[in-house]
Amino acid sequence: MKNLNLDKQSTDDFVHKLEIALKERRETRYWLRLLIATELMPEELLLPISGEVN
């Protein structure tokens, strides 16, 4: 029974970490788009990075 509890905890922890990663992805995409839209950085420099978060 103890092993099942550890498996559930591991699954819950994994799901939680995935949710955090998805939130970070959304935030990164937002900031990259903002940098491009405001022309604070050249789009050519940000496009390769943008491709990684899409």
GIFEN-V81537 format. One record per pair of residues at least 12 apart in sequence whose C-alpha atoms are under 7 Angstrom apart, sorted by the first residue. I is the first residue (numbers start at 1). J is the second residue. Records with the same first field share a line. If there is no record, write none. Layout:
BEGIN
I->J + J
END
This chain:
BEGIN
25->53
29->50 + 53
32->46 + 50
END
